[in-house]
Amino acid sequence: MEAASVKNKQAQAAKSDPNLIILEQKIFGMIEMIKGLKSENVSLKEKNKELQGQIRVLESSLVAETKDLEELSQEKIMAKMVVDNLLHSIDSLIEVKEK
């Protein structure tokens, strides 16, 4: 009962004082804004988690691509060495046959 009488007194006071009505409207507006911000915060946190997951996937992919690139680079070096050795051997055989 006490809470109901307090609300009645507040309602009567608000009716008689336009400043209280304005204040009450501003408070309700702020409450709605806070609810909206909380909701936005939740959705931003979810989006943040999704983006962090995407970053982890991209980082893993980058690491794998870097390893592949290193392997290809080593294979290229080895292939050049083999070709150089083969050309040297061919040149040596040609020189031996010419003598």
N, C-alpha and C positions, 0 to 999 in steps of 0.2 A: 504494500500500500504506500509505503513511504516513497518508493521510486516513482509511482504513478503520480503522487502529489507534486513531486519535484518537476516532473515532465509537464504537468498542467501549469505550474507556476512559470516554467520556462516558456511555454507556449503563450501564456497571457502576457508575459514580459515582452516577448518577441512581437506580439501583435501591437503593443503600445509603443515600441521603440523601433523605428525603421533602420537604425544603425545595426541593431542586433539581427534584423532580417538579412541585411547585406552581409554581415559577418558570417551568419549561418550559411548563406549561399556560397560564400567564398570557401568556407570550410568544407562543404559538401563537394564543391568543385575540386578542391585540393585532394580530397579523399579519392575521388574518381580518377584524378590525374595519377595519384600514387598507385592505384590499382592497375592502371594502364602501364605505368612504368615497370611495375613488378612483373606483369605479364610479358612485356617486351624483354625484360631482363632474362626471364626464363627461356624465351625463344632464342635470345642471343647466346645464352649459355649452351643450348642444344646445337646451334649453328657452329659455335666455337669448337665443340667436341667433334662435329663432323669435319670441320676444316683441319683440326689437328690430326684426325685419322687420315685425311687425304694427304697431309704433309708427310706423315710416316710412310704412306704408300709411295709417294713421289721420291722420298729420300732413299727408300729401299731400291726403287727402280734405278735411281741415279747411281747408287753404289754398284748394282749389277751391271749397268751399262759401262761404268768406268772399268770394272774388272774385265768385261768383254773387250773393251777398247785396248786395254793393256795387253791382253792375250793376243789380239790381232796385231798389235804393234810388234810384239816379240816374234810372232810368226812371220811377219813381213821382213824383219831383220834376218831371221833364219833363212828365209827364201832367198834374200839377196846374197847371203853368204854362200848358199849352195850354188846359185847361178854364177857367182863370181868364181867359185872353185871349179865349176864345170867349164866356164869359159877359159880359165887358166889351163885346165887339163887339155882342152881342145887345142889351144894355142901351143902347148908343149908337144902334143902329138904331131901338129902340122910342122913344127920346127924339126922334130926328129925325122919325119918323112922327107923333108926337104934336104936333109943332110945326107 
